[in-house]
């Protein structure tokens, strides 16, 4: 019989999801939107797709966690002027090897173990309280 290391099963709560941007696409139809493909800095596996769209109403920014695949989907709603300003800032990073970093302050805690694996029992959606951007330019 193999003994289970008690430390191995300890979980800690995180209240922020930290993302590193791999790629950015701009979509323009009736209005402009951004699509970002990201990896996690504080969660071991999976990826995150971020859609930044024009805010039509007071729609909350959300984080959706899937259970059938290692994927999170983030929906961010900004005024069009803020999206255009963000595109200008993101363009300053185009020749930089340092990745753009986002920090999402979420409305509820997520559970990760010491190896950074996320505990997800059922798919669910969280409200994003705030978003912090770190865009290296030099």
Buried (B, 14 or more C-beta within 10 A) or exposed (E): EEEEEEEEEEEEEBEBBBBBBEEBEEEEEEEBBBBBBBBBBBBEEBBBBBBBBBBEEEEEBBBBBEEEEBEBBBBBBBEEEBBEEBBEEBEEBEEEEEBBBBBBEBBEEBEBBEEBBBEBEEEEEBEBEEBEEEBEEE
